[in-house]
Amino acid sequence: MASIKPRISVEYADNATIVTFVDEKILEEMDVQALQGSIMPVVEEAKRIKLILDFCNVRFLSSTVLGLLLRISKKVYEQDGQLRLCNISPRIYEIFKITRLNKIFDIYEDVKSATDSLPAAD
Amino acid sequence: MVIQSKPTAIGPVCGRILSKLEANNFGGEDIFAVHLALEEAFINAVRHGNKMDSAKEVKIDYSVAPDKIEVSVTDEGEGFDPESVPDPRYGENLYKPEGRGLFLMRSYMDTVEFNERGNSVCMTKYKEKSNPAKGEN
C-alpha cells in the first residue's frame, strides 16, 4: 500500500511565512515527524519569523499533531518570532477548545486576518 | 482482531469500523469522535503499552449496534493507572507536547473504562450524543 507523505506548501509573503498543510488527515507518528522535519528548518532559517500555519485542508488530526504545534511554537518564540494558526475547521477547533490549547495559540479565521494581526515588517 | 503494533497498522481497521458506523447511520460528529478516540487509544497502546516494539501486537474488538459502538484496545504491556495521568489542561501540562490522548478519549466517548491491569481500554459511544465538549471546564 502506498503511503501518502504529509506535505506542506510554503509561501513567503511580505510580512509573513505561510505554511499550508496540504493533506486532509495528519495522524501518525511518522507523518508528524516528517512534518516536523519540513517545518523546523523553515523556522530555524528565518530570523524572528512571522509564521502562519494554514489548516484550510485539514479535516482530521490527532493529539500527536498538537504536540508538534507546541514544539513549533516553542521554537518560534525562542527565536523572538510570532506564530498564528488559521482556517481551522469547527471540529478541529473543538479539539483545541477542549484541550484549552485555544488559550495558548493565536487562532484566526483566515490567512488575511492572521496576517493583519502581525506587527508590521521590520 | 489482532494487528501488528506499529502506528500505521490502525488505518485499515479504523476504515472498516468507520464504514460500519456510516452503514448504521451514525452522524459525522459521532464518526469523528470514534475516529479520534480509536487513533488515540491505538497510539497509546503502541507507544506506551508495547513500547514501539513492532514484534508485539494490539488486539482490537468492536461491535456496532444501531444505537452504539463498543470498541476495546488491548496491548501486551504491563498496564498503567489511568487515574495517575495528569489533566493536560492545567499548569505546566498545558504546554507539554504529550499527554492529551487519554483526555481526548474521555472527552469524545461516552464511556472509557480500563481493566484492572490497565493494558486494555473499552470505550462506548452512543449515537447522536452530539456534545463532544462534555469534558470542557
Contacts between the chains, C-beta under 8 A, distances in Angstrom:
chain1	res1	chain2	res2	distance
A	3	B	8	7.0
A	27	B	39	6.1
A	28	B	7	4.3
A	28	B	8	5.9
A	28	B	43	7.8
A	29	B	7	4.7
A	29	B	43	7.0
A	29	B	47	7.5
A	30	B	7	6.4
A	30	B	8	7.1
A	60	B	32	7.3
A	60	B	35	6.7
A	60	B	36	7.6
A	62	B	36	6.8
A	62	B	39	4.8
A	62	B	40	6.3
A	62	B	43	6.9
A	62	B	101	7.9
A	63	B	40	6.0
A	63	B	98	7.8
A	63	B	100	4.0
A	63	B	101	4.9
A	63	B	104	5.7
A	64	B	43	6.7
A	66	B	97	7.5
A	66	B	100	5.9
A	67	B	97	3.3
A	67	B	98	5.4
A	67	B	100	7.8
A	68	B	97	7.3
A	70	B	95	6.5
A	70	B	96	7.3
A	70	B	97	4.5
A	71	B	97	5.4
A	91	B	29	7.4
A	91	B	32	5.4
A	94	B	132	6.0
A	94	B	133	6.3
A	95	B	36	7.5
A	95	B	104	7.0
A	97	B	133	6.7
A	97	B	136	6.7
A	98	B	103	7.9
A	98	B	104	7.2
A	98	B	107	5.0
A	98	B	132	7.2
A	98	B	133	5.6
A	98	B	135	5.9
A	98	B	136	5.6
A	99	B	88	6.3
A	99	B	89	6.3
A	99	B	100	5.5
A	99	B	103	6.9
A	99	B	104	7.2
A	100	B	89	4.4
A	100	B	94	6.1
A	101	B	94	7.5
A	103	B	94	7.4
A	104	B	94	6.5
A	104	B	95	7.0
